[in-house]
Amino acid sequence: MKLNPGDTAPLFNMFDSDKQPVSLESLKGHNVVLHFYPAAFTSTCTKQLCTTRDDLAFYNNVNAKVIGISTDSVYVLKKYKEEQNLNFTLASDYNKEVSGIYGAQYELFNYGMKGTSKRAAFVIDKNGIIQYAEVLDNASDLPNFEAIKGTLTRLGA
């Protein structure tokens, strides 16, 4: 399924790296940035998430909650978050449901891995409407951080 700006963001329920529930519904009233990525501890994924980490003050200033999403387990995400000093939520799509409903999932990825998250970014406004959607087929590409930040600036706090 391909999601576009103007679409209602699909609801989801996952667990984060602290084994706490994470849902889109619980974030209503905030702008939300979803950063999908293929795998923890890989170079491009680390660059994507560390770039976000280093800009978290911007996201906080525009009332945006950031969630990194991969198909890694909560245990892997906990270690990854600690090692990279990530200061936002990492959620586990271990059951490969959320990546699929957001159209951000490889059928087949490297080394025969099935259902891995694609690199993607979505900005969802306070009312649950997608304002920015970018799904990348090439795992070595990074999302357009300037476009994400521009969308959030337009939305305001």
N, C-alpha and C positions, 0 to 999 in steps of 0.2 A: 504494500500500500504506500502510495506517495502522498505525503502531507505537504500542504502549501500554506503560505500566509493567508490568514482569514479562516482557516479550518479550526474547529474546536480541538484542542489537544486531548488525545486519548488519556483517560485516567490510568493510573498504575499504582501498584503496591509492591514494594521490594523491602529488603533489609539492607541497612548500611553496614559499614565496617565495624561499628560498635554493636551490631546485632539488634539495632533499633529499627522499628518500622519507618518507612519513608513512603509517602503518597503525594500525588499531585494535589489531591483534595485538601490536604493539611497545609498546603502552601498558598491557598487562595488569599488574595489581598497583597501578594508579593509578585513582582516580576520574577520569572524563573528562567534560568539558563541551564539547558541540558547539554552536557558534553559527553557524547558517546565515544568510546575508544576501544580498539581491539583487545589490547592485553597490557596488564600492569608490567612494569619492569622492562618495557621495550623503549627504544630511543625516541621515536616520534611521539608515542603516547606520553612519555615523561615530559617532552618539550611542550606538548599541548597543555598538560595539567599544571606544569610549573609556570608557564606563561600566565595561566589563569590565577594561580596562587599569588604570583607577584603583582597582579592587578586587582587583588580582592578588595582593596579600599575603594576602587572605582565602583565595583559591583555593589558594595555595601551602600555607597552614596546614592545609588539609583534604586534602592530597595529591592535588589535582586538576590535571590537565593540561587546558588550554583550547586548543581549535582553532577558529578562524574559517574558515568554508567558503563560498565563492562560486564562480560559474562564470567568474569573471575569470581571465585568464592569470597564470602565475607572474610575468611581467614587470610587469604592472599591480599585482599584490599586493606585489611588492618595493617599488615606489615608494610605494604607499599606506601600507605598514607604516612606511617611513622617515618620511614626512611627518606621520603621526599618532603617531609614537613608540610604536607598539604593541609590547608586551613579551611576546607569546605567538605561537604558530604560526598563520600564515595558510596554508590549503591550497587549491589550485586544483582544482575539479571541472569543469575545462574541457570534458571529454568528457560531462558531464551524466549521470553514472552514479550517484554517491553521493547527490545530492539526490533522485533518483528512488527509490532503494531505501529512503530514509528518509521518503518521502511528503512531501518538502519542495521541491516543484518546480511552478512554474506551467507550464501547457500553453502559455499565451500571456501575456506580460507587456507592459509599456509599449512603445510604438513597434514593435510586431510582433516583439519578441524572444521566441524559443521556448526553453523549457527552463530559464529563469532560476530560481535558488534562491529559495524562499520564505523569509521570516524565520521562524526556528524555533530551538528550544533543546531539547537532550537532555542528561540527566545519566545517565551509564553508570557502574555500580559496578565495583569491582576485578575482578569475575568476568565482566564483559561483559553484565550484565543492565541493561536500561533501567529507571531509577528515576523519571525525570521526562521527559515528552514534551509539547511545546507547538509546534504548527504554526499560524502566523497567516496568514489569507488576505489581510488588509489590510496592505499593505507599510508603511504609516505607523504601525502599532502596534509597540510594543516588547515583548520577552519580559518575563515576570514575574520580575525579578531576585531579589525576596525569596523566591519559591517555589523558585527554583534554589538559592539559598544555604541555605534551610531544608532542602532535600533533602540537600545536601552536609553540612550540620551533623549531620543525623540519621545519615548514613552514617559520619561520622567519618573520621579519617586512617587 
